[in-house]
Amino acid sequence: MTKGNCNYFIPDIANPEGTNVSLRALKERSNLFKRLLRHFVPRNDTVTSFAMTQERNFYKGVNMKITQISTFLENKKGRLYEVTELLGKNKINIRALTIAESEDFGVLRMVVDNPKKALEVLKKNGFVSSFTDIIAVEVDDQPGGLSKILKTFNDNNVNVEYMYGFVEKASDKALLVFRFDDTDKAITVLNKNKIKIVGTEGIENL
């Protein structure tokens, strides 16, 4: 039997008889977990880390970065409902969200009106969560509006890791969330090209 065809017996709590998984599938699953773990580095005090990030952003000038909540979810019925119900009961409003998923699990990314409280609530109720600096940008709400912004990033060698949209608008323009591999460089490029960034205060006033 060749190495690529070897199967491994994986015990499963939900299936006591276990599951036969190929070496290739095992490696793919391991690599996916490694990528997800980048978003969930353990912190001794999530709230303190949040405050430190906000303070760092403040002293760089106008607080152009906003805080995104990333929450790990097993791909099981009702898990997304549990998160949204929990936030709703605690009077936390979701402004924007997106889900990146695989066969077994996914990452729920959200912008909320009270990220500090959201982190506390999610952590207290057993949801693995962390925060990430992102940028909200106004985009012309017309054909070609997004392409124009992306061309600016492309021309200035700014890499977009992912993006998604807000339900609400700050003006007559669309409002999009961007995550970059170099957030500070992206802010410099946006300011240089007179593209409006909507900071924390703007998001809170939506």
C-alpha positions in Angstrom: 0.0 0.0 0.0 1.4 3.4 -1.0 1.8 6.2 1.5 -0.8 8.3 -0.3 -3.4 5.5 0.0 -2.9 4.8 3.8 -6.0 5.3 5.9 -6.0 6.4 9.5 -8.6 5.4 12.1 -10.0 8.6 13.8 -12.1 8.1 16.9 -15.2 10.2 16.9 -17.4 11.0 20.0 -20.4 11.2 17.8 -19.5 8.0 16.0 -17.9 5.4 18.4 -16.9 3.2 15.5 -14.6 6.0 14.2 -13.9 7.2 10.7 -11.3 6.1 8.1 -9.5 9.2 6.9 -6.9 9.2 4.1 -3.5 10.8 4.7 -4.2 13.4 2.1 -7.5 14.4 3.8 -5.8 14.4 7.2 -3.1 16.8 5.9 -5.7 19.1 4.3 -7.7 19.2 7.6 -4.5 20.0 9.6 -3.6 22.8 7.3 -7.1 24.3 7.5 -6.9 24.2 11.3 -3.6 26.0 11.2 -5.0 28.8 9.1 -8.0 29.2 11.4 -5.8 29.3 14.5 -4.2 32.5 13.3 -7.5 34.2 14.2 -7.7 32.6 17.6 -4.4 33.1 19.4 -5.2 32.6 23.1 -5.3 35.8 25.2 -5.2 36.0 28.9 -7.5 39.0 29.0 -9.4 39.6 25.8 -11.0 42.9 27.1 -7.5 44.3 28.0 -6.2 43.3 24.6 -9.2 45.1 23.0 -8.5 48.3 25.0 -4.8 48.2 24.1 -5.6 47.9 20.4 -8.0 50.8 20.6 -5.5 52.9 22.4 -2.8 52.1 19.8 -5.1 53.1 17.0 -6.1 56.3 18.7 -2.5 57.5 19.1 -1.9 57.0 15.4 -4.4 59.8 14.8 -8.0 59.5 13.7 -9.2 56.0 14.7 -9.6 54.7 11.1 -9.5 51.1 12.1 -12.6 49.3 13.4 -12.8 46.1 15.4 -14.1 42.9 13.8 -15.3 40.0 16.0 -14.2 36.5 14.6 -16.0 33.5 16.2 -15.3 29.9 15.6 -18.4 27.8 14.9 -18.8 24.1 14.5 -20.8 23.2 11.4 -23.8 22.0 13.4 -27.4 22.9 13.2 -28.3 25.9 15.4 -24.8 27.3 16.1 -25.3 30.5 14.2 -28.7 30.9 15.8 -27.1 30.6 19.2 -24.6 33.4 18.6 -27.2 35.8 17.1 -29.7 35.0 19.9 -27.0 35.6 22.5 -26.0 38.9 21.1 -29.6 40.0 20.7 -30.4 39.2 24.3 -27.5 41.3 25.4 -28.7 44.3 23.2 -25.7 44.0 20.8 -26.5 45.0 17.3 -24.8 43.3 14.3 -23.9 45.9 11.6 -22.3 43.5 9.1 -21.3 39.9 8.9 -19.9 37.1 6.8 -19.2 33.4 7.2 -16.2 31.5 5.9 -17.0 27.8 6.1 -15.6 24.3 5.5 -17.2 20.9 5.8 -16.7 20.7 9.6 -16.4 24.3 10.9 -16.4 27.9 10.0 -15.5 31.4 11.1 -18.2 34.0 11.7 -16.9 37.5 11.2 -19.0 40.4 12.5 -18.9 44.1 13.0 -21.1 45.1 16.0 -22.0 48.3 17.8 -20.3 47.2 21.0 -17.3 44.9 20.3 -16.0 45.0 23.9 -19.3 43.7 25.3 -19.7 41.2 22.5 -16.3 39.7 23.3 -17.1 39.4 26.9 -20.5 37.8 26.2 -19.2 35.3 23.7 -16.2 34.3 25.8 -18.4 33.8 28.9 -20.7 31.5 26.9 -18.0 29.3 25.6 -17.5 30.7 22.0 -13.9 30.9 20.9 -13.6 34.5 19.7 -11.0 37.1 18.9 -10.8 40.5 17.2 -9.1 41.8 14.1 -8.4 45.3 12.8 -10.3 46.0 9.6 -11.2 49.1 7.6 -14.6 50.3 6.5 -14.5 52.2 3.2 -17.1 54.2 1.3 -17.6 52.9 -2.3 -19.6 54.5 -5.1 -22.9 52.7 -5.2 -23.0 52.3 -9.0 -21.6 49.9 -11.6 -17.8 50.0 -11.5 -17.6 51.5 -8.0 -15.9 48.5 -6.4 -13.6 47.9 -9.4 -12.3 51.5 -9.1 -11.4 50.9 -5.4 -9.8 47.6 -6.2 -7.7 49.1 -9.0 -6.3 51.6 -6.5 -5.2 48.8 -4.3 -3.8 46.8 -7.2 -1.8 49.8 -8.5 -0.3 50.4 -5.1 0.5 46.7 -4.3 -2.1 46.5 -1.5 -3.3 43.0 -0.9 -7.0 42.4 0.1 -7.4 39.3 2.2 -11.2 39.4 2.2 -14.1 41.9 2.1 -17.8 42.1 2.8 -20.6 44.7 2.9 -22.6 46.5 5.5 -26.4 46.3 5.6 -26.6 50.1 6.3 -25.0 53.1 4.6 -23.2 56.1 6.1 -24.2 58.2 3.1 -25.4 57.6 -0.5 -22.4 55.4 -1.0 -22.1 51.7 -0.3 -20.0 50.8 2.8 -17.6 47.8 2.6 -15.3 46.1 5.1 -11.8 45.3 4.0 -9.1 43.2 5.7 -5.6 43.8 4.4 -2.3 42.1 5.0 -0.8 45.5 5.7 -3.6 47.7 7.2 -1.4 50.8 7.8 -0.2 50.8 4.2 -3.8 50.5 3.0 -4.8 53.5 5.1 -2.0 55.6 3.6 -3.0 54.6 0.1 -6.7 55.4 0.8 -5.9 58.8 2.2 -3.5 59.6 -0.6 -6.3 58.8 -3.1 -8.9 60.7 -1.1 -11.0 57.6 -0.6 -13.2 58.1 2.6 -12.6 55.7 5.5 -15.4 55.4 8.0 -13.9 55.0 11.5 -15.2 53.7 14.8 -17.3 56.8 15.5 -19.0 56.6 12.1 -19.9 53.0 12.5 -21.3 53.6 15.9 -23.6 56.3 14.5 -25.0 54.2 11.7 
